[in-house]
Amino acid sequence: MNEASENPDLNADSLELHTFCAVHPAVATTLRCNRCGRLMCTRCAVRTPVGYRCKECVRGQQDVFYTAANMDYVVAGIISIGISLVASMITMRFGLLFSIILGPAAGTLIAQVVLAAVRRRRGRYTGYIVAGGIVAGALPAIYFSLLGPILFAALAAGTAYSWFRYGR
């Protein structure tokens, strides 16, 4: 007699070998990536329109869309710092209300200028570079006047980042 027939608490499913997530070896799973077949737990699975895929396959698939070179990041940083410096000095002269109105518009303008300068090549980190450049460009104005340029930099950086992150 086999073990399952001797003990009614055991069934064929409990005797099956456990498989474990490739990233989290302590987590048992039966879920596999539908592209590479890698075992993954629910924390590692990414739901796509064609089924669940591992994060590595999704990242590799998204890399096709990112065509920016390293020089594009430098150009994006220089342009965003320069335009932000000028815009934050202007907003320092006109006050807080003008900063609230101009911040999102300036973020959109900076994003459009950067996109044109890098010939519409997208980079995984371009949004971060532009948002950081906007804040860095506003630092001299922040030194001279506090609230207006800080608000401008926050609104412009947020708008530019979302422009690059979520599209036009």
Secondary structure, 3 states (H helix, E strand, C coil): CCHHHHCCCCCHHHHCCCCECCCCCCCECCCECCCCCCECCCCCEEEECCEEEEHHHHHHHHHHHCCCCHHHHHHHHHHHHHHHHHHHHHHHHHCHHHHHHHHHHHHHHHHHHHHHHCCCCCCCCHHHHHHHHHHHHHHHHHHHCCHHHHHHHHHHHHHHHHHHHHCC
